[in-house]
């Protein structure tokens, strides 16, 4: 087997319109065409990768996200161009997020259903965390 790249990430959502507002308006993702599967959903393009939001069918058990917003929980990561602009946008929208630091380049945010999304600006101190950032992580 030769896995060559990620194709898509899917999230089950309880309120499609609310989630569309987060992924489309807050994160600024572009909606792309989606086939009609007979259940509600929407797809977004992010570079060569896709994000698939699937409306949760009544009574379906799709698991649950972490009760805490923490970097060690299951999450998906999106590369960002401008760390400060991302922080400003999240604050403007009133989103719940954890900012590690500009030097590290990582932000963790929850979508409306509690799924954790990492926003990362590569090239920072990732893997070489300063003591103050390590203490912040331990407290989460």
Backbone torsions as a table, in degrees:
resi	resn	phi	psi	omega
1	UNK	NA	142.8	178.3
2	UNK	-135.4	91.3	177.8
3	UNK	-73.6	127.2	-174.0
4	UNK	-107.8	-21.1	176.7
5	UNK	-176.8	165.4	173.3
6	UNK	-75.4	142.6	179.2
7	UNK	-101.5	-53.3	177.8
8	UNK	-154.6	161.2	173.1
9	UNK	-123.3	138.3	179.5
10	UNK	-120.7	145.5	178.4
11	UNK	-131.7	129.4	172.1
12	UNK	-81.8	132.4	-176.1
13	UNK	-126.2	147.6	-178.1
14	UNK	-87.3	-26.6	-178.9
15	UNK	-135.2	99.8	-173.4
16	UNK	-60.5	-43.0	-178.3
17	UNK	-64.2	-42.3	178.1
18	UNK	-62.7	-41.4	179.6
19	UNK	-69.7	-36.6	176.1
20	UNK	-61.3	-37.4	177.4
21	UNK	-62.8	-42.6	179.9
22	UNK	-67.0	-54.9	-175.1
23	UNK	-70.5	-36.6	-179.5
24	UNK	-84.0	-50.0	-174.8
25	UNK	-84.8	-46.5	-177.7
26	UNK	-74.9	-53.5	-178.3
27	UNK	-81.9	-17.8	177.6
28	UNK	76.2	25.8	-180.0
29	UNK	-78.2	149.2	-178.3
30	UNK	-94.6	125.1	178.8
31	UNK	-68.6	137.9	177.8
32	UNK	-122.2	167.5	-178.1
33	UNK	-62.6	141.3	179.2
34	UNK	-133.1	132.4	175.7
35	UNK	-63.6	157.0	176.7
36	UNK	-83.9	109.1	179.8
37	UNK	-97.5	0.7	-178.2
38	UNK	85.1	1.7	174.2
39	UNK	-130.9	152.0	-179.4
40	UNK	-63.2	148.4	176.7
41	UNK	176.7	171.0	176.6
42	UNK	-152.4	148.0	177.2
43	UNK	-117.0	147.9	176.2
44	UNK	-127.5	146.8	174.2
45	UNK	-100.1	135.8	177.0
46	UNK	-135.1	93.7	-173.4
47	UNK	61.2	-127.7	178.5
48	UNK	-89.2	-0.3	-176.9
49	UNK	-105.4	155.2	178.0
50	UNK	-120.0	150.5	172.3
51	UNK	-114.5	125.4	179.8
52	UNK	-111.0	117.2	173.1
53	UNK	-98.5	129.5	-176.5
54	UNK	-119.9	122.8	176.4
55	UNK	-63.7	126.8	-176.1
56	UNK	-70.3	119.6	176.5
57	UNK	-65.7	144.8	179.2
58	UNK	-53.0	128.0	175.8
59	UNK	81.1	-3.1	-179.5
60	UNK	-74.4	137.0	175.8
61	UNK	-96.1	106.2	-179.1
62	UNK	-111.7	17.5	-178.3
63	UNK	79.5	-176.5	179.9
64	UNK	-141.3	146.3	177.6
65	UNK	-71.6	169.3	178.0
66	UNK	-57.9	139.2	177.7
67	UNK	-70.2	-17.0	180.0
68	UNK	-116.2	147.3	172.6
69	UNK	-82.6	98.1	-175.7
70	UNK	-139.7	142.3	179.4
71	UNK	-64.5	-16.7	-178.5
72	UNK	-88.8	-5.3	176.8
73	UNK	-77.1	162.3	173.9
74	UNK	-56.1	135.2	-180.0
75	UNK	-158.5	164.1	172.4
76	UNK	-114.3	149.5	-176.2
77	UNK	-120.4	138.9	176.0
78	UNK	-120.5	133.8	175.5
79	UNK	-75.7	137.6	178.1
80	UNK	-118.6	158.6	179.2
81	UNK	-90.1	-35.1	-171.0
82	UNK	-135.1	105.4	-177.2
83	UNK	-58.8	-48.4	-177.2
84	UNK	-64.5	-38.5	178.1
85	UNK	-65.6	-37.9	178.6
86	UNK	-64.4	-44.8	178.5
87	UNK	-60.9	-45.5	-179.5
88	UNK	-60.9	-42.6	-179.2
89	UNK	-65.5	-43.6	179.4
90	UNK	-62.8	-41.1	177.8
91	UNK	-64.7	-43.8	179.9
92	UNK	-58.4	-37.0	-177.9
93	UNK	-88.2	-5.4	179.7
94	UNK	71.7	26.1	-179.2
95	UNK	-74.5	145.9	173.8
96	UNK	-79.0	123.7	180.0
97	UNK	-151.2	161.1	174.6
98	UNK	-120.9	123.5	179.2
99	UNK	-103.2	117.8	178.2
100	UNK	-73.8	-58.1	172.5
101	UNK	173.7	157.1	177.1
102	UNK	-61.3	-37.6	-178.5
103	UNK	-63.4	-35.3	178.5
104	UNK	-80.7	-37.7	175.8
105	UNK	85.2	22.2	-177.6
106	UNK	-123.6	138.3	174.8
107	UNK	-132.7	138.3	176.6
108	UNK	-118.9	130.6	-176.1
109	UNK	-134.9	152.6	175.5
110	UNK	-99.8	141.5	169.6
111	UNK	-82.8	176.7	-176.8
112	UNK	-60.3	-21.2	178.6
113	UNK	-97.2	5.4	177.7
114	UNK	91.6	-1.2	176.5
115	UNK	-65.3	137.9	-176.3
116	UNK	-95.0	129.9	179.6
117	UNK	-118.8	129.9	173.4
118	UNK	-96.6	134.2	172.4
119	UNK	-111.2	122.5	-172.2
120	UNK	-130.4	134.8	171.9
121	UNK	-107.4	101.4	-176.5
122	UNK	-58.6	157.0	177.0
123	UNK	101.9	-3.0	179.7
124	UNK	-82.5	-154.7	-177.5
125	UNK	-86.7	18.4	-179.2
126	UNK	-48.7	124.6	-178.7
127	UNK	88.0	-9.1	179.4
128	UNK	-132.0	59.1	-170.3
129	UNK	-74.7	133.9	174.2
130	UNK	-63.8	158.8	-177.8
131	UNK	-56.5	-40.8	-177.8
132	UNK	-65.7	-34.6	177.8
133	UNK	-72.4	-37.3	176.6
134	UNK	-61.6	-40.5	178.4
135	UNK	-65.4	-39.1	177.6
136	UNK	-62.2	-43.3	179.3
137	UNK	-63.7	-42.0	-179.8
138	UNK	-63.1	-29.0	-178.0
139	UNK	-79.1	-15.6	-177.1
140	UNK	-77.3	NA	NA
